[in-house]
Amino acid sequence: MRFFNLFQQNLAIDLGTANTLIIQNGKVVVDEPSIVAINRKTEETIAVGYRAMQMHEKTHDNIHTVRPLRDGVIADFRAAEQMIKGMIEMIGNRRSFFTHLKMVICIPSGITEVEKRAVFESAARVDSKETYLIYEPMAAALGIGLDVEEPIGNMIVDIGGGTTEIAVIALSGIVCDQSIRTAGDEFTENIVNYMKRTHNILIGERTAEQIKINVGSALGQLDDPPADYAVNGRDLLNGIPRQITVTYQEIATALDESIVAIEEAIIRALETTPPELASDIYSTGLYLTGGGAMLRGLDKRLSMKTQLPVHVAEDPLTAVVRGTSKALSDTYRYRAILVPSSSVS
């Protein structure tokens, strides 16, 4: 067995709408934006990840950038295949040495059978010989150290780029869940629209992302507020580049509607939770993971809404891929929470 393992490459992949992370041998070896740049004339992929992101919204007619995933699932099959292939190649030039590529890939809990098949097919196209899927909330629970096999209810709220995954987990299963397509990408879109509507200034996706990072907030009053943030964009009235300053209170206003949607989804999940598990959650509270968990004041706002303790995971951005890696390390033990390719017709 040990000799066989020398020729096996094991990869845990968080194939996210915004970012893709890959763990090999317990270490994050790839952490790149989920985007590819393609030559329109030749259809050749010319850049993947950060290099492609640097080109995003700055390309000429011969090059276009593509986000292969939308709302947590594969939207462009060919681009997804090229992205996965390119990111695996980033790990090193030793791929040809391995004869057996094994993957565990995390997916949204609300994914359809057709969407599952697309993930398996993408993995097969990059020569994976053994592929499993794991639902994001389950992976997040494993990643933050919860014992998912115990008869104890835990609620995970994983706010990614394309979806927010809410699940009550116990006994290696998802008891009840909500998967909504309101998450980090919608936050970014909210900011773009707010700047256009309120300040008559047009900004790009990358600028909106920086606003979210620097002054993003779920609350209009913070105990430790960030400094105001200077934003450059194009004036919609005269077309001239202009700079304005935005506050965290403005961004809280811009994001409010989307955060309400997440609050409502959490309440729906709680309403369908069996009483004994609800009793557990009253004691354990909610666990926030994903990039959205880093939004200032979100934990406090959700705690006020639910009257429950809310815990932000340590390193929430990598919680899902760490859990995926844990499942990969012992696929037999975690077979109850993994989806094998044979289960999808």
Buried (B, 14 or more C-beta within 10 A) or exposed (E): EEEEEEEBBBBBBBBBBBBBBBBBEEEBBBBBBBBBBBEEEEEEBBBBBEBBBBBBEEBEEEBBBBBBBBBBBBBBEBBBBBBBBBBBEEBEEEBEEBEBBBBBBBBBBBBEEEBBBBBBBBBEBBBBBBBBBBBBBBBBBBBBEBEBBEEBBBBBBBBBBBBBBBBBBBEBBBBBBBBBBBBBBBBBBBBBEBBBEEBBBBBBBBBBBBBBEBBBBBBBEBEEBBEBBEBEBBBEEEEEEBEBEBBBBBBBBBBBEBBEBBBBBBEBBBEEBEEEBBEBBBEBBBBBBBBBBBBBBBBBBBBEBBEBBBBBBEEBBBBBBBBBBBBBBEBEEBEEBBBEBEEBE
